[in-house]
C-alpha cells in the first residue's frame, strides 16, 4: 500500500480539528478537496462574509472595532484573490476555509469570530446562490446579444425567401426574415427562463446554520437585504439542502444549448455545397490539414456537439440529488462543477456562434431557386381551390394527384394546373417567383404583414426582458 495515501495529511488545522486527535489522512484531503474549482466562488464568499460580519455587529455579537478589523481583513483577502497574490496552503480544503484562514492571519483576535453563528452549509449555499444569479444574468445578456444579431440579419434579409422544411423535406417557401425570427423567439424564451431562474433563487440562506439555525440573535432579514436577496429563508433544513436552483439553471442552459444546436445543424447543412444557402466568413471557419478546398463550419458543429455535455451536466446533478436525505450531505459538493462547466461552454458558444452568424453571407439566389420548386406550391394550390368552394380534403386529393402526375411524367406542375378545370385562369400568377410568400396573411405567419408585426412584437419583448434584467442586476450592487 502507498504509505502516502493513508499517512498524515496536510499541516495546519481544519475547521473541525477539535473533535479529532490526529490530522486527516492525505487521501481524505485529496478526495474531498474542492478548492481547484470552488475558488470561482471567492468574490461571492467575500461578499457573503462581509454581510455576515455586518449582521453580527448589528446584533451586538461584534464590537465596532472587531467589525472594522474583520471587514478590512476580508477586503484585503478579496484583493489578494482578485490579483493573484493570495497564497493557498495545504490545509485549505476549499475557498471558504482558505478565506477564513487568511482573515485570522490578518486579524488574529477578531478574525476568530468571523464564523460565529454560521456553518459552511449556509455559507456555501449563500455564495453559490450569489454566483448563480450573476451567471444567469450574464448568459441572459449574451443571449439577448445573439437575438439582436438575428433580428438585424432578418431586417437585412428584406424580401429574400427560402424553402421551409418539415422532416427535412421542402414544404413551403418562407421569408428568410421569418426563419431567422423563429430562432430569435426561441432565444427569447431562454432569456425568460434565465431571468425567472435568477429571480426564483433570490432567497438568502445566511443564518440557517448547519441545518437548524442558531441560538444566537442573528437577523437573517437584514443580511438578506444587505446581499440583495428578495427575502430570507423560511426553513433552515430546506435551504441548506436545496439545490433546485442549480438544477433549474442547468436545465435552462441545456435548453438554450438545444436551441443553439438546432441553429448549428442548419448552418452545417446550409453551408454545404448541396444546399449552398450560406457562406461563412473566413474568420469563423476552419480548413482541412489534407484537403485544400475545405471550409468547415466548426463553430456550428461544436455548438451541436457540446449540447450533449450540457444535457449530461443536468443529468449528473439530478442523479446526485435524487437519493439525498435532509439536510446537507457531502454529495452536494458535486453541484458546482457541472454548473461552472455549462456556464463556460454556453458563454463561449453564444459569443462564437453570434460572431459566425453576424459575419455570414446568405446566398439568396440559391435559396430562392430551391424555394421556387413548383411542388412547394401544393398547399397554396389547394387553398385556391378552397377559395373556389372545394372542400379541403377534396382539394388536397386533386393537387396531390397533379403533383404525382407531374413527377411521374416529367411535366411542369404549372402546365397540369393550367389545364385543370377546377382551377381559375388567374392561378398562373402563383407560379411567379416568390408569389406564394406574398399571399400569406394569417397572424404570426410568413407573409410580409405578419412578419412586419413580428418585428414590433419581438422588439417590445426584448425591451421588457432588458428591463427585467436590469432590475435583477441592481441587486448585485453592494448595499450601502
C-alpha positions in Angstrom: 0.0 0.0 0.0 1.2 3.5 -0.8 2.0 5.0 2.6 1.5 8.5 1.3 -2.1 7.7 0.6 -3.0 7.0 4.2 -0.3 8.8 6.1 -0.5 12.2 7.8 -2.4 14.8 5.9 -1.6 18.5 5.3 -0.2 20.6 8.1 -2.4 23.2 9.6 -5.7 23.0 11.4 -9.1 22.2 9.7 -12.3 24.0 10.9 -13.2 20.7 12.6 -9.9 19.7 14.1 -11.0 20.0 17.7 -13.1 16.8 17.5 -10.2 14.6 16.3 -7.0 13.5 17.9 -5.0 13.3 14.7 -5.0 15.1 11.4 -6.9 13.9 8.3 -5.4 11.3 6.0 -3.8 12.6 2.9 -6.2 10.6 0.7 -9.2 12.1 2.5 -8.0 15.6 1.8 -7.2 14.7 -1.8 -10.6 13.1 -2.4 -12.7 15.8 -0.7 -10.9 18.9 -1.6 -12.9 21.3 -3.8 -10.5 24.3 -3.9 -9.4 23.7 -7.5 -12.9 24.5 -8.8 -14.8 26.4 -6.0 -12.1 29.2 -6.0 -14.5 30.7 -8.5 -16.8 31.5 -5.6 -14.2 33.6 -3.9 -15.7 37.1 -4.6 -19.2 35.8 -3.7 -17.9 34.3 -0.5 -16.2 37.5 0.4 -19.4 39.4 -0.2 -21.4 37.0 1.9 -18.9 37.0 4.7 -18.9 40.8 4.8 -22.7 40.8 5.1 -22.5 38.2 7.9 -20.0 40.4 9.8 -22.1 43.4 9.5 -25.0 41.4 10.7 -23.1 40.2 13.7 -22.2 43.7 14.6 -25.8 44.9 14.2 -27.0 42.4 16.9 -24.1 43.1 19.2 -22.0 39.9 18.6 -19.1 42.0 17.3 -17.9 45.4 18.6 -17.5 48.2 16.1 -13.7 47.7 16.3 -14.0 44.0 15.7 -16.3 44.6 12.8 -13.9 47.0 11.2 -10.9 44.7 11.7 -12.7 41.7 10.1 -14.1 43.7 7.2 -10.7 45.1 6.5 -9.2 41.6 6.6 -11.9 40.3 4.2 -11.3 43.2 1.9 -7.6 42.5 1.8 -8.2 38.8 1.2 -10.5 39.6 -1.6 -8.0 41.9 -3.2 -5.3 39.3 -2.9 -7.6 36.7 -4.5 -8.5 39.1 -7.3 -5.0 39.9 -8.3 -3.3 36.5 -7.7 -1.4 37.4 -4.6 -3.4 35.1 -2.4 -1.2 32.2 -1.1 -3.1 28.9 -0.5 -1.8 26.3 1.9 -2.1 22.5 2.2 -4.9 22.6 4.7 -7.1 24.8 2.6 -9.8 22.3 1.6 -12.0 24.8 -0.1 -12.0 28.5 -0.9 -14.2 29.3 2.1 -11.7 27.8 4.6 -8.9 29.5 2.8 -10.5 32.9 3.2 -11.3 32.4 6.9 -7.7 31.2 7.5 -6.4 34.4 5.8 -8.7 36.6 7.8 -7.5 35.1 11.1 -3.9 35.7 9.9 -4.7 39.4 9.2 -6.9 39.9 12.3 -5.9 37.2 14.8 -8.3 38.1 17.6 -11.4 39.5 15.8 -11.0 37.0 12.8 -11.7 34.1 15.1 -15.3 35.5 15.4 -16.0 35.5 11.7 -17.7 32.1 11.7 -19.9 33.0 14.7 -23.5 31.6 14.1 -22.5 30.4 10.7 -21.9 26.9 9.1 -20.2 26.2 5.9 -23.6 24.8 4.8 -25.3 28.2 4.8 -22.1 30.0 3.9 -21.6 27.9 0.7 -25.2 28.0 -0.2 -25.2 31.8 0.0 -22.1 32.2 -2.1 -23.3 29.7 -4.7 -26.7 31.5 -5.0 -25.0 34.8 -5.5 -22.7 33.3 -8.2 -25.6 31.6 -9.9 -27.7 34.7 -10.0 -24.9 36.6 -11.6 -24.2 33.8 -14.1 -27.9 33.6 -15.2 -27.8 37.4 -15.8 -24.6 37.1 -17.8 -26.0 34.4 -20.0 -29.2 36.3 -20.4 -27.2 39.3 -21.7 -25.2 37.2 -24.1 -28.4 35.6 -25.4 -30.0 38.9 -26.0 -27.0 40.0 -27.9 -27.5 36.9 -30.1 -31.1 37.8 -30.5 -30.1 41.3 -31.8 -27.8 39.7 -34.4 -30.7 37.5 -35.6 -33.1 40.4 -35.7 -30.6 42.6 -37.6 -29.9 39.8 -40.1 -33.7 39.4 -40.5 -34.1 43.1 -41.3 -31.3 43.0 -43.8 -32.9 39.9 -45.5 -35.6 42.1 -47.0 -37.8 40.1 -49.3 -35.4 37.1 -49.6 -37.1 33.7 -49.2 -36.1 30.1 -48.9 -37.8 26.7 -48.6 -39.3 26.0 -45.2 -38.8 22.4 -44.2 -40.6 19.6 -42.4 -38.9 16.2 -42.0 -36.0 18.0 -43.8 -38.2 17.9 -46.9 -39.1 21.1 -48.8 -42.5 22.1 -47.5 -43.5 25.7 -48.3 -41.5 28.8 -49.2 -41.0 31.3 -46.3 -39.2 34.6 -45.9 -35.6 34.4 -44.6 -36.6 37.0 -42.1 -39.4 34.7 -40.8 -37.0 31.9 -40.4 -34.4 33.9 -38.5 -37.1 35.4 -36.3 -38.2 31.9 -35.4 -34.8 31.3 -33.8 -34.9 34.8 -32.1 -38.2 33.9 -30.5 -36.8 30.6 -29.2 -33.9 32.5 -27.6 -36.4 34.9 -26.1 -38.0 32.0 -24.2 -34.5 31.1 -23.0 -34.0 34.7 -21.7 -37.3 34.5 -19.9 -36.2 31.2 -18.2 -32.8 32.6 -17.3 -34.4 35.7 -15.6 -37.0 33.6 -13.9 -34.3 31.3 -12.5 -32.3 34.3 -11.3 -35.5 35.6 -9.6 -36.6 32.3 -8.1 -33.2 31.6 -6.5 -33.0 35.1 -4.9 -33.5 33.7 -1.4 -30.8 34.2 1.3 -29.7 31.1 3.2 -27.5 33.1 5.6 -28.5 32.4 9.2 -29.7 28.9 8.6 -26.5 27.5 10.1 -25.7 23.8 9.6 -29.4 22.8 9.4 -31.3 24.2 12.4 -30.4 27.8 12.8 -28.7 29.1 15.9 -29.4 30.2 19.5 -27.6 33.4 18.8 -29.7 36.5 18.0 -29.0 36.7 14.3 -31.2 38.7 11.9 -31.5 36.9 8.6 -33.7 39.6 7.2 -31.1 42.3 7.5 -28.4 40.2 5.9 -30.8 39.2 3.1 -31.3 42.9 2.3 -27.6 43.6 2.6 -26.9 40.9 -0.1 -29.6 42.0 -2.5 -31.8 38.9 -1.9 -35.5 39.3 -2.2 -36.1 37.6 1.2 -34.5 35.3 3.8 -35.1 31.5 4.0 -38.2 30.2 5.8 -37.0 26.7 6.6 -33.4 26.1 7.6 -33.5 22.4 6.7 -34.8 23.1 3.3 -32.4 26.0 2.4 -29.2 24.3 3.4 -30.0 21.2 1.3 -31.9 22.9 -1.6 -30.2 22.7 -5.0 -33.3 23.2 -7.0 -31.8 26.4 -8.3 -28.8 24.6 -9.6 -30.9 22.0 -11.4 -33.1 24.7 -12.8 -30.1 26.7 -14.0 -28.6 23.6 -15.7 -32.0 22.8 -17.3 -32.2 26.4 -18.6 -28.7 26.3 -20.0 -29.4 22.8 -21.6 -32.5 24.1 -23.4 -30.6 27.1 -24.6 -27.9 24.7 -25.8 -30.5 22.7 -27.7 -31.8 25.9 -29.4 -28.2 26.8 -30.4 -27.6 23.2 -31.6 -30.6 23.4 -33.8 -29.2 26.5 -35.4 -25.9 24.8 -35.7 -27.4 21.9 -37.6 -28.9 24.3 -40.1 -25.6 26.1 -40.6 -23.9 22.8 -41.2 -26.5 22.0 -43.8 -26.8 25.4 -45.3 -23.0 25.9 -45.7 -22.6 22.6 -47.6 -22.3 22.6 -51.4 -25.5 20.6 -51.6 -27.5 23.5 -50.1 -25.3 26.5 -50.7 -27.5 28.8 -48.7 -24.8 30.4 -46.6 -21.1 31.4 -46.9 -19.1 31.6 -43.7 -16.6 34.3 -43.1 -13.1 33.0 -43.2 -12.5 34.1 -39.6 -15.3 31.8 -38.4 -14.5 28.7 -40.4 -11.6 26.2 -40.5 -9.8 24.3 -43.2 -8.5 20.8 -43.7 -5.0 19.6 -43.0 -5.2 17.4 -46.1 -7.9 18.7 -48.4 -7.1 22.3 -49.6 -10.6 23.0 -50.8 -12.4 22.5 -47.5 -14.1 25.3 -45.5 -15.6 23.8 -42.4 -18.3 25.1 -40.0 -16.6 24.0 -36.8 -18.4 26.5 -34.6 -21.7 25.2 -35.7 -20.6 21.6 -35.2 -19.0 22.2 -31.8 -22.1 24.0 -30.6 -24.2 21.0 -31.7 -21.7 18.6 -30.0 -21.4 20.4 -26.7 -25.1 20.3 -26.2 -24.7 16.7 -25.2 -22.3 17.9 -22.5 -24.9 20.4 -21.2 -27.6 17.7 -21.0 -25.1 15.4 -19.3 -24.4 18.0 -16.7 -28.1 18.3 -15.9 -28.5 14.6 -15.7 -25.4 14.3 -13.4 -26.8 16.7 -10.9 -30.3 15.2 -10.9 -28.9 11.7 -10.3 -26.8 13.1 -7.4 -29.9 14.8 -5.8 -32.4 12.1 -6.2 -31.4 10.0 -3.2 -30.3 12.5 -0.6 -32.0 12.8 2.8 -32.3 16.1 4.6 -30.3 18.1 5.2 -26.7 18.7 3.9 -24.7 15.8 2.5 -21.2 16.0 1.1 -22.6 14.7 -2.2 -23.7 18.3 -2.7 -20.1 19.3 -3.4 -20.8 17.8 -6.9 -23.3 20.6 -7.7 -20.7 23.2 -8.7 -18.5 21.7 -11.5 -21.5 20.8 -13.7 -22.8 24.4 -13.5 -19.4 26.0 -13.9 -18.8 23.9 -17.0 -22.3 24.6 -18.5 -21.8 28.3 -17.9 -18.4 28.3 -19.6 -19.5 26.3 -22.6 -22.7 28.2 -23.3 -20.9 31.5 -22.9 -18.3 30.6 -25.5 -21.0 29.2 -27.8 -23.1 32.3 -27.7 -20.1 34.6 -28.5 -18.6 32.3 -31.2 -21.9 31.5 -32.9 -23.1 35.1 -32.7 -19.9 36.2 -34.5 -20.4 33.5 -37.1 -24.0 34.5 -37.7 -23.2 38.2 -37.8 -20.4 37.7 -40.4 -22.1 35.1 -42.6 -23.5 35.9 -46.0 -26.8 34.4 -47.2 -26.9 33.2 -50.8 -30.4 34.4 -51.5 -30.3 33.4 -55.2 -29.7 29.7 -54.2 -32.4 30.0 -51.5 -34.9 31.3 -54.0 -34.1 28.7 -56.6 -34.8 26.0 -54.1 -38.0 27.6 -52.8 -39.3 28.1 -56.3 -39.6 24.4 -56.8 -43.2 24.2 -58.1 -44.1 21.3 -55.8 -43.6 23.6 -52.8 -46.8 25.4 -54.0 -49.0 22.4 -53.4 -50.7 23.8 -50.2 -51.3 27.2 -51.9 -52.9 25.5 -54.8 -55.2 23.5 -52.5 -56.1 26.8 -50.8 -57.0 28.4 -54.1 -59.4 25.5 -54.7 -60.8 26.0 -51.2 -61.5 29.7 -52.2 -63.5 28.3 -55.1 -65.7 26.3 -52.7 -63.9 23.0 -52.9 -63.7 21.1 -49.6 -60.2 21.0 -48.4 -59.8 17.2 -48.4 -61.0 17.1 -52.0 -58.7 19.9 -52.9 -55.8 18.1 -51.2 -56.5 15.0 -53.3 -56.7 16.9 -56.5 -53.4 18.7 -56.0 -51.7 15.5 -54.7 -52.8 13.7 -57.9 -51.4 16.6 -60.0 -48.1 16.5 -58.2 -47.8 12.7 -58.7 -48.6 13.1 -62.3 -46.1 15.9 -62.7 -43.3 13.9 -61.1 -44.2 10.7 -62.9 -44.5 12.2 -66.4 -41.8 14.9 -66.0 -44.4 17.6 -66.9 -44.2 21.0 -65.1 -46.9 21.2 -62.5 -47.9 24.7 -63.8 -48.9 23.1 -67.1 -51.1 20.5 -65.4 -52.7 23.1 -63.2 -53.3 25.4 -66.1 -55.2 22.7 -67.9 -57.3 21.5 -65.0 -60.9 22.6 -65.0 -61.1 23.1 -61.2 -58.6 26.0 -61.2 -59.4 29.5 -62.3 -57.3 31.1 -65.1 -55.8 33.5 -62.6 -53.9 30.7 -60.9 -51.0 31.3 -63.2 -49.8 34.2 -61.0 -48.9 31.7 -58.2 -46.0 30.3 -60.2 -44.2 33.6 -60.4 -41.0 33.6 -58.2 -42.0 34.4 -54.6 -45.7 34.9 -55.3 -46.8 32.3 -52.8 -44.9 34.1 -50.0 -46.8 37.3 -50.6 -50.2 35.6 -50.2 -49.7 34.7 -46.5 -51.7 36.9 -44.3 -52.6 35.0 -41.2 -51.3 36.4 -37.9 -47.9 35.0 -36.9 -47.5 33.5 -40.4 -44.9 34.0 -43.1 -46.4 36.9 -45.0 -45.0 40.4 -45.3 -47.6 41.9 -43.0 -47.3 39.3 -40.2 -43.5 39.4 -40.4 -43.6 43.2 -40.0 -45.8 42.8 -36.9 -43.3 40.2 -35.6 -40.5 42.8 -35.7 -42.6 45.1 -33.5 -43.5 42.4 -31.1 -40.0 40.9 -30.6 -38.5 44.4 -30.1 -41.1 45.0 -27.4 -40.4 41.6 -25.8 -36.7 42.3 -25.7 -37.3 45.7 -24.1 -39.3 44.0 -21.4 -36.6 41.4 -20.9 -33.9 44.1 -20.7 -35.9 46.0 -18.0 -36.2 42.7 -16.0 -32.5 42.0 -16.4 -31.6 45.5 -15.1 -33.9 45.2 -12.2 -32.4 41.9 -11.0 -28.9 43.1 -11.8 -29.4 46.1 -9.5 -29.5 43.6 -6.6 -25.9 42.6 -7.4 -24.7 46.1 -6.3 -23.3 46.3 -2.8 -25.7 47.6 -0.2 -24.9 50.9 1.4 
